[in-house]
Amino acid sequence: MIIEDIWFDLKDGRRALLRSPREEDIPGTLDYLVRSAGETEFILRYPEECGRYTPELERAVFERKNASPTEAMLMCLVDGRVVGNCDIAVLPHIKARHRATVAIALLQEYWGLGIGTRMFRELIGIAEGFPQVTQLELDFIEGNDRARRLYEKMGFRIAGVHPDAFRFRDGSLHNEYLMIRKMNR
Ligand SMILES: CC(C)(COP(=O)(O)OP(=O)(O)OC[C@H]1O[C@@H](n2cnc3c(N)ncnc32)[C@H](O)[C@@H]1OP(=O)(O)O)[C@@H](O)C(=O)NCCC(=O)NCCS
């Protein structure tokens, strides 16, 4: 689905824009995906695993998300630069259509400015428009305290653990946690 322009103020006084992805966002998105993979251990890929990200793939993802009635992607732009994105997708199977997954990531220099909080407000608002969806779900890697605090603030609670789901380059093993937020229906 298409989400029209949402402007809001960052904690440092700058203005930020949330909206659905457009063709012109492709170069900035590729840069953000590779850069963010190198800035934090808390997303799935290392930078050298980002080769699958190509302009063609991003164009196809943007088109699919924008055309879908049960999925949305929101890009965040600051001073015209893609600084992160988030998305929501209702699970497709009949038995799982009451569930929607959400995901989010930002470039490091834009952490702590309130973008994540605003993105989650919008994602929850979009989910409220899916009458069949009764719960939102996400995963985070052990140690990602900033993400965990954001999710708890937005009403998510830990519902399960996948022990030793990830091994970082330094050899350390980390659990993955499932969080769920029940919709008030
Ligand atoms: C996790 C992430 C999306 C959070 O977005 P953000 O824009 O930085 O979050 P916000 O600025 O809205 O802050 C949200 C909450 O995080 C918490 N927080 C902020 N700074 C923090 C810090 N230094 N340490 C721990 N928690 C912190 C606060 O509770 C804050 O809420 P508050 O401002 O009302 O006090 C962002 O940091 C990010 O992209 N990280 C890397 C990728 C990632 O981890 N993605 C999630 C994968 S599960």
Ligand as a Chemical Component Dictionary entry (heavy atoms), coordinates in Angstrom:
data_LIG
# 
_chem_comp.id                   LIG 
_chem_comp.type                 NON-POLYMER 
_chem_comp.pdbx_formal_charge   0 
_chem_comp.three_letter_code    LIG 
# 
loop_
_chem_comp_atom.comp_id 
_chem_comp_atom.atom_id 
_chem_comp_atom.alt_atom_id 
_chem_comp_atom.type_symbol 
_chem_comp_atom.charge 
_chem_comp_atom.model_Cartn_x 
_chem_comp_atom.model_Cartn_y 
_chem_comp_atom.model_Cartn_z 
_chem_comp_atom.pdbx_ordinal 
LIG C1  C1  C 0 16.726 0.130  17.043 1  
LIG C2  C2  C 0 16.451 1.426  16.280 2  
LIG C3  C3  C 0 15.520 1.146  15.130 3  
LIG C4  C4  C 0 15.804 2.422  17.255 4  
LIG O1  O1  O 0 15.415 3.579  16.546 5  
LIG P1  P1  P 0 15.731 5.040  17.117 6  
LIG O2  O2  O 0 15.235 6.046  16.145 7  
LIG O3  O3  O 0 17.168 5.092  17.489 8  
LIG O4  O4  O 0 14.793 5.053  18.414 9  
LIG P2  P2  P 0 14.210 6.333  19.165 10 
LIG O5  O5  O 0 15.136 7.484  18.991 11 
LIG O6  O6  O 0 12.799 6.524  18.756 12 
LIG O7  O7  O 0 14.289 5.835  20.676 13 
LIG C5  C5  C 0 13.462 4.799  21.090 14 
LIG C6  C6  C 0 13.773 4.404  22.523 15 
LIG O8  O8  O 0 15.036 3.741  22.557 16 
LIG C7  C7  C 0 15.565 3.909  23.880 17 
LIG N1  N1  N 0 16.904 4.452  23.766 18 
LIG C8  C8  C 0 17.311 5.606  23.224 19 
LIG N2  N2  N 0 18.632 5.725  23.349 20 
LIG C9  C9  C 0 19.071 4.613  23.955 21 
LIG C10 C10 C 0 20.351 4.125  24.351 22 
LIG N3  N3  N 0 21.463 4.833  24.144 23 
LIG N4  N4  N 0 20.416 2.918  24.959 24 
LIG C11 C11 C 0 19.315 2.203  25.180 25 
LIG N5  N5  N 0 18.072 2.616  24.827 26 
LIG C12 C12 C 0 17.963 3.795  24.216 27 
LIG C13 C13 C 0 14.672 4.867  24.610 28 
LIG O9  O9  O 0 13.770 4.109  25.400 29 
LIG C14 C14 C 0 13.938 5.552  23.495 30 
LIG O10 O10 O 0 12.696 6.030  23.858 31 
LIG P3  P3  P 0 12.597 7.560  24.443 32 
LIG O11 O11 O 0 13.217 8.460  23.430 33 
LIG O12 O12 O 0 11.118 7.780  24.591 34 
LIG O13 O13 O 0 13.347 7.560  25.735 35 
LIG C15 C15 C 0 17.773 2.039  15.737 36 
LIG O14 O14 O 0 18.603 2.334  16.800 37 
LIG C16 C16 C 0 18.491 1.147  14.726 38 
LIG O15 O15 O 0 18.232 1.243  13.541 39 
LIG N6  N6  N 0 19.410 0.273  15.193 40 
LIG C17 C17 C 0 20.193 -0.585 14.289 41 
LIG C18 C18 C 0 19.359 -1.579 13.544 42 
LIG C19 C19 C 0 18.535 -2.413 14.495 43 
LIG O16 O16 O 0 18.978 -2.795 15.554 44 
LIG N7  N7  N 0 17.306 -2.678 14.051 45 
LIG C20 C20 C 0 16.390 -3.496 14.843 46 
LIG C21 C21 C 0 16.624 -4.913 14.585 47 
LIG S1  S1  S 0 15.576 -5.926 15.618 48 
# 
loop_
_chem_comp_bond.comp_id 
_chem_comp_bond.atom_id_1 
_chem_comp_bond.atom_id_2 
_chem_comp_bond.value_order 
_chem_comp_bond.pdbx_ordinal 
LIG C1  C2  SING 1  
LIG C2  C3  SING 2  
LIG C2  C4  SING 3  
LIG C2  C15 SING 4  
LIG C4  O1  SING 5  
LIG O1  P1  SING 6  
LIG P1  O2  DOUB 7  
LIG P1  O3  SING 8  
LIG P1  O4  SING 9  
LIG O4  P2  SING 10 
LIG P2  O5  DOUB 11 
LIG P2  O6  SING 12 
LIG P2  O7  SING 13 
LIG O7  C5  SING 14 
LIG C5  C6  SING 15 
LIG C6  O8  SING 16 
LIG C6  C14 SING 17 
LIG O8  C7  SING 18 
LIG C7  N1  SING 19 
LIG C7  C13 SING 20 
LIG N1  C8  SING 21 
LIG N1  C12 SING 22 
LIG C8  N2  DOUB 23 
LIG N2  C9  SING 24 
LIG C9  C10 SING 25 
LIG C9  C12 DOUB 26 
LIG C10 N3  SING 27 
LIG C10 N4  DOUB 28 
LIG N4  C11 SING 29 
LIG C11 N5  DOUB 30 
LIG N5  C12 SING 31 
LIG C13 O9  SING 32 
LIG C13 C14 SING 33 
LIG C14 O10 SING 34 
LIG O10 P3  SING 35 
LIG P3  O11 DOUB 36 
LIG P3  O12 SING 37 
LIG P3  O13 SING 38 
LIG C15 O14 SING 39 
LIG C15 C16 SING 40 
LIG C16 O15 DOUB 41 
LIG C16 N6  SING 42 
LIG N6  C17 SING 43 
LIG C17 C18 SING 44 
LIG C18 C19 SING 45 
LIG C19 O16 DOUB 46 
LIG C19 N7  SING 47 
LIG N7  C20 SING 48 
LIG C20 C21 SING 49 
LIG C21 S1  SING 50 
# 
